[in-house]
Amino acid sequence: MINITIPKPDVSILKQDHPELSHIYGFTDFHLIPRDMGGIFMFYNDNEELLFMGKARKLRPRIKKHFEDTVSPMKMHREEVTKIDVCLIESPVHREIYETYIVNELQAKYNVDKVLFK
């Protein structure tokens, strides 16, 4: 049996109700997410329910793309996101393993293409 432990977030950013700075859907702390590092990211709602998670070779641009892109699976649900957790993971193989495990174990609501076991 393989034992996988979900990593603790290296960065967490929260949605602000009335951000004074320029923002994307209420998030103003994107600068805390490394631009050129790989890892996994998780979008949560008010109830700490996992909405979506993904992996990226470059985290910050990939996360921002989910809030700007017209083809993102999150495009109809962006307003629900209140917290973003980021875990820095450089190994592409480890990112893939974590993504598959987390989507299946935590039942990410909008990761419909990645769910392998029900």
N, C-alpha and C positions, 0 to 999 in steps of 0.2 A: 504494500500500500504506500502511496506517495502522500506525504503530509505537506500541504501548502498553507502558508500563513499569509494573509493579506497584509501588505506592508503598511506601516503608519505613514500618513501624509507628511511630506517635507514642506509643503506649502498649502495653506487653506486660505481662500479669499471668500468674503461674504458680500452679498448684495446689500447696497445701502439704499435706504428709502428715498432720500433726497440728496444725491451726490452733487457737490459743488463743482467738481472738476469734470472735464469731458469724460464720458463713460460709455460703456457698451452694456445695455440692459441693466444698469445699476451697479455694475462692477467697475471699480476705479483702480484696483490694485493689481492689474495685469503685470506691472513692472516687477512684482515679486516672483513671477514665474520665469524661470530661466528661458532665454530665447533659443540657445543652441544646444540644449541638453535633451536627451530622450527620456521617456517614461510613460506612465499611465495617468489618466485623469478621470475623475468621477464627478458627475453633476448630481446634486441632491436638491430636493424640495424642502419646504418648511417642516415636514414631518420626518426628515432625515431618511426619506425613501430614495433609493438609488434610481435616478431617471435614465441615465445614460453613462456609459464609460467607454473609453477608447485608449489607444496607444498612439505614440507619435515619436518620430525621430527628432523632431524639433517641436517642443511642447507649446510655447506661447503662440506661434502662428497657427498651429493646428486648432488650439482651443478657440482662438478668436474667429477662425473660419466657421466654426459651428454657430457663431452668433451673427455672421454676416452672409454666409453662403445660402443660395436658394435651393440647393439640393441636399442639405444636411438633414438627417433624420430628426433633428431637433427643431427644424424651422417653425413648426406649428406649436412648439412647447417651450420656447425660449423664456417666456415670462414666468414659467414655473420654477426655473432654476434660482435657488437662493444661496447655494454654497458650491464651490468648486474645490475639490481636493486634488493635489498633484503629488505623485510619488516619482522620484527620480530613479530611473532604471536604465542603465546604459545598454545592457545586452538585449538585442532584438529577440532572441529566443525566450528570455525571461519575460519580456513585455508580452509576447504572444501567449505564454503560459498563464500569466496573471490575468490577461484580458479574458481568455476563455474561462478560466476558473471563476473569476468575479462575476461575469455575466450570468453564468449558470448557477453559481452558489447564492448570489444575492438577488437573482431574478430582476436584472436591470429592465425597467419598464419599456424603454424604447430601443433596446438593442435586439431587434427582431431577427436580423440576419445572422447574428453570432450565436444564438441559442442552439446548442447541439443536443442537449438532453432535457427531456421534460418529465 
